[in-house]
Amino acid sequence: MDLARALPLAFVMIAGPQILSAIFLATSEGWRRNSLAFISGAALSITFFVTASFLFINGVQDGNSSDDAVLIGVLVLLVAAGIHKYVSRAESEPPKWMGKLQGADAKFSFKLGVLLLGVFPTDILTSVAVGQYFAQADSPWWHCLLFVALTLLLLALPVLGLFAFGERAQAAMPKIRDWMNDNSWVVSEIVIALFVALTLSDLL
């Protein structure tokens, strides 16, 4: 049950510049290499922050910290992530630096994966919240890896679509990109609100 609650937050991780970058890289020159590098960088970054949060809370709990305090910490992080998503929703156009992705190389793509999925405010807040949540629920560490795996699978959908459907997927990507750019924040807010409600129910 704890795993089923947390996994939808993987969508929050990729909604925004993250999935837009994955789409751009999937249509760039050297798209196989660039997409693999981007996803590898994301894997490193997400795994680090989720694991660090998980281990930190486990250490705190060994010091007899209350479960309620941990849940309150999760709530604070998720509310902050929700606020950031809402505030940044007005950015209807992709960032200017995305125009450089068509000529990106593997090194740039790897760094982008590390930064977007690690340092980006919403993602670092969500990663830390997920790690805290799993630790508080006494879930095994490998649950964190399932969260990481689902996030990476969502990031890989553009390149997997190219492998599976070829030109049809490439033709559909601009429409998918525009929809994600306009509406992903709404879905993210719904997922965050649902997780907040479930966490509140554990506190009450």
N, C-alpha and C positions, 0 to 999 in steps of 0.2 A: 504493500500500500504506500509506504514512504517513497519507494522508487517511482511508482506510477504518478505520485504527486509532483515530484521534482522534474521528471523528464520533459514535460511540456515547456519548461523554462529554456530548453535548448533552442526553441524558436526565438525567444527574446535575444539570445546570444547572436543570432545571425541576421536578425531583422535590421535593415538599414544599410550603411556603407559596406558591411561585411558581405552580404549576399550580392549586393551590387558589384562589388569588386570581383567576386567569384564569377559573375556573369561576364564582366568585361574581360577577365583573364581567359575565360573559356572561348572567347572569340578573338583572342590576340594571336599574333604570330608566335609559334612555339607554345600553343595552348596546353599541350599535354605536360610539358616540363614546368611551365609557369603555374598551372593549377595544382600539380603535385607539390611544388615548393610552397605555395600559399597554404595549402591544407596542412603540410608538415609544420610550418611555422605556427599555425593556429593550434595544432595538436600539442606542441611544446608549451605554448603559452597557457592554454586552458588547463592542461594537466597540472602545471606548476601551481597556479593560483587555487584551483579546487583542492588539490592535495595539501598545500600549505595551510589552507583554512581548516581542512578536515583534521590534520595532525595538531594544529594549534588548539582547536576546541577540545579534542581528545585529551590533550595535556591539561587544559584548564579544568575539564571535568574530573580528571584524576585528583585535582586539588579541591574537589567538593564544591565546585561552582554549580549553581542551580540550573536545572533545565529551562526554567522560565526565563532566566537571564539570557540564555543562548537564543531562545525563540524570539525574545524581544530584539536581540541583535539582528536576527534574520529579517524581522519585520522592518527595522530601520533601514537596512540595506535595500530591501525590495521597494520600499516607499521612495527611497532616493533614486533608485533605478527607474521607477515609474515616472517620477517628476522629470528626470533627465529626458526620457523618451517623449514626454508631453511637450517640454520646452523646445526640443529640437525638431518637433514635427513640422514646423513652419519651413524647414529647409527643403523645399519641394524639388530643388534642382540638385543633382549629384555634385559633390565637391569638385572644384576645378582640377585637383590633382588626379582625379579619375581619368581625365583625358590622356594622361601619360601611360595608362595601363595597356593601351594597344601596342606600345613599343617596349613593354616591360621585359626584363630578363628574369631568370630564376632567382638570382640573388635579391633583387628588389621585391619579387613576389614573396619570398620567404620572410623578409623583414616586415613586409606589409601584414602577413598573416600573424606574426608575433605581436605587432603593435595593435592591430585592429581588434584582435580577440583577447588581448591582455591588458593593454594600457587604456583602451577606449573606456570611458567612464561607466557606461551601462554594463559592459561585459565584465569588467573587474568586480563591480558590485554584485552582479548575478553569480559569477563564479564563486566568490567568497560566501555568498548566502547559501548556495547549494552545498558547498563543503561543510559549512556550519550545520546546515539542516541534517545532512547524513550523519554527522558526528553526534548531534543531539539525539537522533533517533536510534543510535547504536547500530547503524547499518554498517556492513563491511565496506572496506575501502574500495573494493571492486565496483561497487555501485557508482562511485565517482567516475570510474572508467566507462561505464555504460552511458552516463551523461555526456562525457567527452565524445564517445563514439557516435551518439545520436547527433550531437552538434556538428561533428565533422561530416556525417552523412548528409545532413541538410546543406552544408557548404559545398559538398561535392555534387549536388543534384544537377547544376548546369553542365558540368563536364560529363557526368554519367548520361545526361540526356543527349549530348552530342554523340557519345559512343553508341547509344541505343537507337537514336532516331536520325542522326546525321543532319542533313540540310533542313529537315522539317523542324528540328529542335532549334537550329540556328535562326531560322525565320521567326520562330515564336519568342525568342529571348528578348527582343526589344519590348514586346507587350508585357512579358512577365516582369521585366526590369521596371517598367513604368508603373505597373500595379503595385509592386513591392515598395517602390519609392513613395507612392501616394498613400498606401493603406497599411503597411506593415506595422506602423506605430499603434494602430487601433487594435490589431490582433495581439501585439505585445502587451498593451495595457490590460486587455481582457485576461490574458494568461497571468500577468502579475497580480491583478485584482483577485482572481480565483485562488492563487496560491496564498495571498495575504489572508483571505477569508478562511481558508483551511487551517492556516497557522494560528489565526485568532481563535478558532474553535478548539485548538489544542490547549490554548492558554486559559480559556474560560471553563 
